[in-house]
Amino acid sequence: MRRTRPGAGSLGSGGGTLHARRAAGEERTLTSVGAGADFDDFDDVQDPGTSRQTQSRGEDRAVSKLWHITLSVSGSEAPLTEVRRGLEQLAHDHPFLLTSRYANDHAEIRYWEEARDLHDAAAVALRLWGEHRSSAKLPPWEIVGLEVIDRETYHLRIAEGYGPPPAAPVGVHPF
């Protein structure tokens, strides 16, 4: 896919420059780019129980929600110091990481993710370990568990006294 500025014609295979394609004396028209679905374009009314908000123009458009992610990984044993260092680097690379617990053969990572829906949040979570494996020098472990819950469910679980305790202390800790 090739992207061009608004008003710019296709260069095609002719090899000409953009200026050669524009008529003599024609000026470029500058256009603005929309800020996105979640930006200041909405009324303050949100449909209860959904991730939809009503725009002032009467249209519906999905907006982002916060999702609590618990990612569990496991594999062959690795030195604890290397596991800790890798998880600390992951926390540095992925700033929304809340807490990580680890042992020499498994780890659990908890964080908040902003996504349009559960499917998007889960897809991002499933890529997290693999995408950061080499940059953070994480062990070559496999994902063995994933929990994705919305913010309301997370807080309901905490209020009722079950579910994962709040992520305190924040950081990387042994099991």
N, C-alpha and C positions, 0 to 999 in steps of 0.2 A: 504494500500500500504506500502510496506516495502522497505527502502532504504539501500543499502550496499555500501561499498567502491568499486571502480573499481577493478576488478580482484578477489574480494572476492566471493567465492562460496556460494551457498545457504546453510543455516544451516539446513534446513528441520526440521523434527520432531525427528531426531535422538538424539538431545540434546548434540551433540559434540561441541567442541570449534572450533574456526576458525583455530587455529594452528593444530588441529588434522586433519582437512580437507586438509591442504596444504601438499604437498609432502615434505619429509625430504630434507633439504638443499635448497628448492625453496624459492626465495626471492620475496617479493611483488613488483609489478611494480607500480610506482607512475605515475599518469596521471594528466594533468591539466584540469580544468573546464573552459569552455568558458566564457568570460565576459558578454555575452549577445548580443542581436541584435543591441542595440544602442551604442555599444562601439567601437570606433576607427577603425572599420572594413570597413567603408564606404568611397566612394569617396565623394567629397564635392558637388556633383550634386544631387539636389532633383527635382523630377518631379513636375512641377507647379500644384497647386490645389489638390495635394494628400498628403497622409502621407507616401508615399513610397520613399525610396532612393535606388539607385543602388549600389550594392556592387562591389568591385573591381573584384570579380569572375564572375560578370555578373548576379548574382541572385537578386531577389527582396525580400525585407523583410519589414514588417511594423515597423515603428519607433514611438516613443511617440510624442505626441503633447500636447500643453497646451490648456486647456478648461476652460472658465470662467463659474463658477457655481453660480446660485442664488437659494437658497433653502428656501422655505417659510413653516413655521409650525404654527399651530394654535390649540387651545383647551380651556379648562376651565381656568378661571382666576387663576393666581398664584401671590404671592407677588412680586413686582418689584425687591426688593433686592435679592430674591432667583433666579429670572430669570437672572438678571445681573451677579450674582456670577456664575451661571451655564454656561452662555455664555463666561465669562472670563476664566473659567476652560477649556471649549471646545477650546478656542483660544490657550490656553497653550498646550493642548493635541494634537491639530491639527495645526501645526505651519504655514501652508499656508493660514490660515484664514485671510481674508483682513479686513472685517468689519461685524459687526452684529448690527442690529437695533431691538429694542424690545419694547413691551408694555406688559400689564399684561395678555393678552390673545393671543398674536401672536408675531412672530419674523421672521426676514429675515437674512439669513447668505449668505455672498458673499465671494468666494475664488477661487483660481486657483487650478486645478487638472491636473496632468500629466497622460495621458492615451493613449492607442493605437488608440482608436476610440471613437466616441460619445457613443456607447453602453456601453463600459467599464467605461467611465467617469460618465454616468448616473447611472450605477449600484453602483459605489462607493458612489456617492452622495446620493442615496436613502438609503444606509446603514448607513450613517454618524450619523444621529440623534439617531437611535436605538442603534447603537454600543456604543455611548458615553452617552446614557441616564443615566445609573447607575453610571458610573465612574465620570461624571461631575455633577451628580445630577440635570439633566435637567427636566423640567416639562413633564408630560406624554402626550405631544401634538402629533398630527398627521401631517404628511407632506401633505400640501395642494397645493403646487406648486413647480415646478422645471423647471429651464431654464438652458440649457447647450448650449453654443455657443463657436465656436473656436476663437482663438486669433485674427485672421484677421477680423472676423465679429465684434468682440468687439471693436477693434480699428477703424474700418470703421464707426460703429455707433457713437462713440465718436467724430470722425472727422466731421461727418455730423450734429452733434448737437442734436442727439436724442439717446435714449437708456439710460441706467443707467449712472450717472456721475461717473467719476473715484473715486475709493474708498479712499477718503481723507476727513476727517481724518480716519486713520486706527484705529480700536479698536471696543469697544462695546459701543453703544450709544442708548438712548431712541429715539423713533419715534418723 
